[in-house]
Amino acid sequence: MIGVLFATQMEAQPFLDRGVPEGVIVEISEEMGLEAARIATEKLVKEHGCTTIINAGVCGALNNRLERGAVYRVSMVSIEELKAAVNVGIGIGLKRLVSVEEPVFDPQRKKELSKFGELVDMEGYAIARVCEEFEIPCIMLKGVTDFGDVNGKDDIQKHIAPVSETVADAIFQCLEKPESNDSDEKTGFWQKIHSFTKVEHTIFSLPLLFAGAWIGAGGMPSWRILLLVALAGLGARTFGMAINRILDRNIDAKNPRTKNRELASGTLSMAQGYGVAGTGIVIYFIACALLGPLVLKLSLFPLVPLAVYSLLKRFTPLCHYGIGVALGVAPLAAFIAVTNSLSFPVELVLLSLFTFFWISGFDIIYALLDIDFDRANNVRSIPATLGAKGAQLVAAITHLISFAVLVMLWIPTDSIFATLAMLVSAGAFGAAYLQSIPIPVRFFPISAIAGIAGALVVLFGVG
């Protein structure tokens, strides 16, 4: 069942006039604003059983280069006061939306909001948060009526009817796409497994694994080696993520941010969680066996930090460096897979140190999201111990060390591409401390950009 949510009757009418398709429920908020939008969204989900929400309607543009009357799909929606954000879409040409409590007709306020997005409305963030809570897809289609200036009120009245017609067209086009029609399948077992394992976050480790393999081979290794290294990395990460969720399920259940995780909410059973962990470890050991006897003999060592790092938050605020150890061994393991040797060159050790400090620093930043919960529940973390400013200082020092190590890796190279990669990594490290960027975005994808670019310094510089 698909729910289509409008803020006003006027915005909904063009869609209603064409006839509501089968399997679609239309809801109109009782009034403007975030709270009314939240209530309407929960009604669609709880009372009508909707498994996909389409929020459609008009909006203002914070960027004068946008086209009046055009309908844009939203990639991320944030809220003015809290600077929090929810990702709702991925793709080229998607826009960022800022939700506000009061309409924007002031140029100075528009300028300030334009730092966080290109579009502005009064309901999107509340809708996105409800969808995030229930872990269902959220599609936002917004048509531009005004440009948030002194003419905004008149422009809305003048253009709301024709723009709503265009929005109705966009809704029907969206409903015709397979991504909307098979939403029930998407919310099934395999979607839960995907959400549980977050396989896409393997992007953190693969470039570093490949960089370690590159150093071992003195250039590009064979495709067979690369495939087996990638397979081992995928298996190890799947095991590590599953064990982390299993060990943290009781903490996750208490935390409002994580209470809807699969094990904490009961949408996956413990047996299924252990099954995912077991599948990951089987894949890992098969890949290790195919990589050679020495790799298989040493294969247990990388699993230890993966299995225990999530326990560290019970004992020490330095727990963030546990994930640094878990990921820092990845380049070393890939090097052994290629060379069958424990004689590590200097550049490999530097790469491992870069990895350790890079991900540890970003984990400190991510923990800022839970600072109040951690303090209230005796969960150890640097933010809970030192406060937000102190934690960001520790993270910054950690990242400065990481970048200094990256510079040491770059110095022997003469590749322009390695230089460009280092500059990209530097930019990503800097972006991690921009307060205008929501913390979840700083952790992913910005942290991934910093790490991948760092790995590319090695990949472009070797051979």
Secondary structure as UniProt FT lines:
FT   STRAND          2..6
FT   HELIX           9..17
FT   TURN            22..23
FT   STRAND          24..28
FT   HELIX           34..42
FT   HELIX           43..47
FT   STRAND          52..61
FT   TURN            64..65
FT   TURN            68..69
FT   STRAND          71..79
FT   TURN            80..82
FT   STRAND          85..87
FT   TURN            92..93
FT   STRAND          95..99
FT   HELIX           107..113
FT   TURN            114..116
FT   STRAND          119..121
FT   HELIX           124..134
FT   STRAND          138..146
FT   TURN            150..151
FT   HELIX           152..176
FT   HELIX           178..181
FT   HELIX           183..186
FT   HELIX           189..197
FT   HELIX           199..204
FT   HELIX           206..217
FT   HELIX           223..247
FT   HELIX           249..254
FT   TURN            256..260
FT   HELIX           262..265
FT   HELIX           270..291
FT   HELIX           293..297
FT   TURN            298..299
FT   HELIX           300..308
FT   HELIX           309..314
FT   HELIX           317..319
FT   HELIX           320..339
FT   HELIX           346..366
FT   HELIX           367..370
FT   HELIX           371..376
FT   TURN            377..378
FT   HELIX           382..410
FT   TURN            411..412
FT   HELIX           416..431
FT   TURN            432..433
FT   TURN            435..436
FT   HELIX           439..441
FT   HELIX           442..446
FT   HELIX           447..461
//
